[in-house]
Amino acid sequence: MPIMATRGWDDARATARLLVRTTLECLRDINKAPDAAASLNNVYRLLEAYRVNPFFGYIQRDVPEGKPDQDAVRTSIRDRHLSEVRTALEEAVNAVFQGESKDAAVQAVENVLRQITYPQHGAPSTAERERVTRFFQEVSQRLTYA
């Protein structure tokens, strides 16, 4: 996952969990969150990858015969972790945005993040902010138990 991982063996779940926790801090008080703009930008990229990439977190189920090499094992572990991030996002969308499309849900989340990052363009309503906070709490909980 090139957007979130700095090294090939990084765990996408841990990186996503860190971004989600920072996003929750930003939703509470953006001035107290560490490096808020960079974190929210990375969350935005994560959400966009999830929204527009049909292969985001896809795991190829074909298992080659014989013993796989170490690179194949590392890749399959990375892919599995990314799949768990995708699943956490899907489940959070279903829990918080019941009946709405993935695109509509992600755009609603992105709009709130954009408004808290750039308040000169308007502020989200209390209801919108609470809904997005609940979304990230759901993602965080699912990543914790993944």
N, C-alpha and C positions, 0 to 999 in steps of 0.2 A: 504494500500500500504506500506508494511513493509520497503522497501528500502528508501522511501522518508519521511515517517511519523514517528515521534517519539512518538506520542500519538495517540490513536484511533480516536480522533475527529479532527485531523489535516486535513486541506484542501489540497488535492493533487494538485489542480490548483495553489494555492499560492506558494507551495513549488516548483513546476515545473517552475513557473514564475521566482522565485528567482534564480533557477539554470540556467535558460535560460539567464537571465540578466547578471549573473556572467560570463557565457560562452561568451556572446557578449563582455564583458570587456576583457576577455582573448584573444579573437580574435583581438581586437584593440591593446592591449599591455599586455601581460601576466604578466609582472613585476609589473604592477599597480593594477592588479586584486587581491582582497582579497582571501586568501587561495585557490589559483588557482588549485593546484593539487587535493585537496579533492573535490572541486566543479566539476572539469572535470571528476573525477572518478565517481561521482554520476550521472552526465549527461550520461556518458558511460553506467552505469547500467540501467538508465531509457531507453535509446535507445535500449539496448539489450533486456530488458523486453518487450518493444513494438515490436521488431523485431521477437523474437522467441516464445513468449507466445501467443497462439491464444485466450486465455481468458483475456488478458490484457484489462481492461476497459469494459469487458462484463457485461451487466446488465440483470439479470434474470427478465423476464417480468411477471412471475406468481405472482398474488396477492392473498395472503391467505384471506379466509373469516374472517370477524370479524375485531376487532381493533388490529393492530400490536403492539407488545411491543416496548419499547423505544430502545432496542438494535437493533431490526429489522429496526427501523426508522433511527437510526444513521448509520447502515450498508448500507442502501439503499442510503443515502445522500453521504456517502464516495464513494460508487460504482459509483454514478452519476458523482461525481467530477472526478474520475479516467477515466470515459468514456469521459468526456470533454477533458481531457489531451490526450487521444488516438485520439479523433477527431481532435484536434489541430495539432497533429503530422501527421496524415493522410493527412489533408488538406495542410499542409506545404510541405510534400513530393510531393503531386500532383502539387502544384504550382511551386516548384523549380526544381524538378526532373521529369518533364513531360515525360511520356512514360517509365520510368525506374521502375524496381521492387522495392518494399519496402526494400528488402534485399540489393540490389545494392545501393540504396540511403543512407540507414543507414550506410553501410560499407564505403561509400565515406565520410560521415560526421565523422565517427569514425577515419578514416585515418588522416583527417586534425587535429582533436583534439589530436590524438596521436603525430603527428608531431610538433604541437605547444607546447605540454607538454614535449616532448623529442626531442629537435631540433638537437641533435647529430645524430639522425637517418634520417635526411633530413628535408627540409622545404617544405611546400606546395606551389604550384604555386600561383600567385596572383589571377588567375581565380578560383582555387579551394577554396581559402580562402574567396573570395567574394561570391561564391555560398553558402558556409556553413554559412557565415554571414547572407546572405539573408534568408536561411532556418530558422535560429534562430530568425530573425526578424519576419518572418511569424508566427512562433510558438508563440512568445511573443504577437504579435498583437491578435492572435486568443484566447489566454488565457486571455488577458485583457478583451475581450468582451464576454467570456464564462459565 
